[in-house]
Amino acid sequence: MKTKFTACLLVASIAGLAAASAQSATTLRMAHFWPGASGINQDIFEEWAATLEEESGGELKVEMFPSGTLAKPDSLYEAASKGIADISATAQGYTAGRFPLSQIVELPGVATSATQGACVLQTLYEDGHLDDEYADTRPLFFFTTGPGGIHTIDTEVKVPADLEGLRIRRPTAVAGEMLENMGTTPVGMPAPDIYTSMQRGVIDGLSFPWEGLKGFRIIELVEYHTEVPFYTLIFVATMNQRAYDRLSPEQQAVIDANSGMKWAENAGTVFDRLDVEGKQEAKAAGHTIREIESPLENADWQKPLQDGIESYLDELEERGLPGREVYEAALAASASCVADQG
């Protein structure tokens, strides 16, 4: 009888512990604009979420809201700052003028790969150059695309003059100015809107990295690709500060352990892999691919890009921001990141 009673107490105790654990588990809502089936969602965000759950012993769970289902792409950062989402991942350029120093990393020549770009952007933040731009949230990690090129439906682009009059989707105002210098009519829109816009003839092409062509299925609609690395798109995964403060010290420690450079470089590695896969898809489809190496040293491409760099840095200085100082820090970080990765 005593043994049976002890067994009952043990079962009740286990049940009580399980119930307590279930009650202590916290579910965080994470919002972003990439498709749920994309490699970015599955290999970065879902993997990050799984790591949190494992390292917290099940006390931290992440409910994912991809494809702009919780907030529109241009409202994602605000969603994190206001608590609509506990965590958001977004492109800073979707909020024009909101992250001017961060967007220095988008300038041509700063990064030649997503891994390097992520390292540069994360370094600038950790060194304190970008503190004011993210004061209303708690950044988790920064990352970038690989260099973006120009992709068109039916126009082969050999030199900037070939772009004259074409309507080209630009990812940010920074890249848009350079496209305008090349003679295009830049059209701004979030990445999820590109596919239908191309189908309807709203745009003739776009500026995008290979990864984006693959993830948003744009590779189905374009035939010509010019690999002229003239920009890098930057991103941040950031958390609502109040949501972080509500966590237990143990849960916060798990978040902290999965923030910073480790996950910045993890994300960069995924983007670089998807760039390779996207380009392979274009080759397999028989598309025309033209490569412009070192465009800042190329006689045809140098002027519109260099003019764009100088114009952007001048604009920052006119606003009283240390644009050239941060640009020099970005170039120094770029060299350091290459050395570290080598």
Secondary structure, DSSP 8 states (H G I E B T S, - for coil): -HHHHHHHHHHHHHHHHHHHHHHH-EEEEEE-SS-TTSHHIIIIIHHHHHHHHHHTTTSEEEEEE-TTSSS-GGGHHHHHHHTSSSEEEEEGGGSTTSSTTGGGGGSTTS-SSHHHHHHHHHHHHHTTTTGGGGTTSEEEEEEE---EEEEESS---SSGGGGTT-EEEESSHHHHHHHHHTT-EEEE--GGGHHHHHHTTS-SEEEE-HHHHHHTTGGGT--EEEEEEEE--EEEEEE-HHHHHTS-HHHHHHHHHTSTHHHHHHHHHHHHHHHHHHHHHHHHTT-EEEE--SGGG-TTTHHHHHHHHHHHHHHHHHTT--HHHHHHHHHHHHHHHHHHH-
